Amino acid sequence: MRLNDLIGLGSTAVGMAVPLLYASLGEIVVEKSGVINVGIEGMMLSGAFAGYAVSQITQNACIGLAAAIAAGIMFALVFALLTVVFRANQVVVGTAVNILALGLTGVLYAALANSPISQKHVPSFGAMPIPLLSHMPFFGRVLFSQDALTYSSIAALILVTVFLGRTVTGLRLRACGEYPDAADAAGVNVNLVRTAALVFGGAMAGIAGAHMSIAYTVSFVQGMTNGNGFIALAVVIVGRWKPAGALIAALLFGLANALQFDLQAIGAHVPYQLVLALPYIATLGALSMNIKRFAAAPTMLGAAYERS
């Protein structure tokens, strides 16, 4: 493989890892509070559509990003209402959110495509090469010639790491996932903390979707998240519920996604169905080799809390 091919592969891997990193960072915070959000896929998809549509309507990518965040938060609040307040099964509600988002974005996209607005240019977050660093051999084009949302994902990684490990609020959030009764006895409103965590997770999923539609591809197609929300859940597990671990896992899964496109581009003599399944095979393989990592999950993960 030539150097340019390797650079292209690396750049694609980074681009495809960014949505996984955003979504998994949000999910780490959510799961640390004791909730498992299976609805990430739907929140990402709603963010992708809202970001694309609003950017096109307003001709402003930043407003589109704000709309994507709002869309993710809206679905997160619905999820919180049903699971935290009414204590419905979290997996069932998450599945319902995914189905709702898929149907709703499909209907709205059809309406958008049939309107005069669809002829407008879609503003996006284009590449922003960093002076000097972008001229480095190989790494300059792979790491330092990306878009603003890619760079800000590293800031998000640092902030989440500091929040969870170095702040009192982060300690209280982790207590809600490990010992909610003790946290409640100490004066922490467990359900309020979990709701706030879900709002943050929804916002991050919205940003992940926006990156896909107005930064990486500058387009929207129905169901464009294509299982990335579920892969983000796997990233959390493989990364052992740690932000740094999520970064490494996201890059590995991003590489698996990038290889899918490269194998198709070079015409590899492999059944195309197998090539398309490569990211999901990698997901299952990573999970099967890391069964013991489930021991690192918060003790009360997925269990609704009812104050006694």
Steps between C-alpha positions, in 0.01 A plus 500: 500500500641840399554788744209700358276197548611469863440871557153468350427196716621676814304818426184300432549300820528820706195650330292192573628473856389850599122431519574184699717698741239770558219249549706273725619787721138599555406139568783457751354786705150353466606150602713626786175642641337155482299527177562315174385695196433264210338792318833657395438389142176695481650807669791498255264465205278784620810716549624416151169602341447812713854617435468447126151648463555807718840571342332493161207718608702760692816477288699480823680184614531622860124541527467154347730361770287668769190340346670160502581539869140606570365197311721263698393663828131479405518123453711470815231679702236262365725210598555651847128556556416138423795329669599725789162645598269213406770232537422323173743238367801689362574260215139499378476879512834537323382269222179704468703822474706350217188396309333838556807693382535282189137556401488869590820595319387301196172690476661839561778434250246409232322829566830691485607330177173599331524865600684789325739511796663178377666696219699712744868451574567326833761681715734269683800475731780466248859394553710738713867410459708605800797714392836320511353180653301424185828488301643215705561180302199265517361619836457855373238400243347228717466683833549870441296564184162418647186705571420704811272232647784248485732729694230585755444128565841492669397792720183307586713195587713704741199671661315172558815342646549788742130517587470132589831463677579836652177674602255460787208504256661217305543303821132546581403386152711186533346433841155503336611212280681304768316567827184701429357437849817636661502796263137572585578479872779753446253745350552433129186504285570178309227539239593863432864402450400219265277734301781755469735222385249395234468859377877516464504163323226617263693818419814300425305258280357800316850634435604153380215502249580855390858399431376229267265728303660846497870431552600161363257430213302828464191299412212314658344168408238308691656281768846647436625416850495138382549338840763743628296561815527133589869498416538796740352280773767241418768772513395578858534135601828436318637823646406383852279804565806728482529799261858414396397140436206625293739703283711193421194282435339767281813523286509120462137486393556802275784309334272200448247729332769661285630160389150417381515785248861439402440132428208593276704774327792272410265227379613236748383151411279475807119467498363853536260381771799401713665837437186686606478287813863565600430775761235286667718190496769710668245614759392145584858380506610776736211434736551123501867544591418743779230323700694565822481871430131493592624475859609864468142613441326711767341269759144630453516546124154466345315485833230763556525681832200548725557698815409296808 
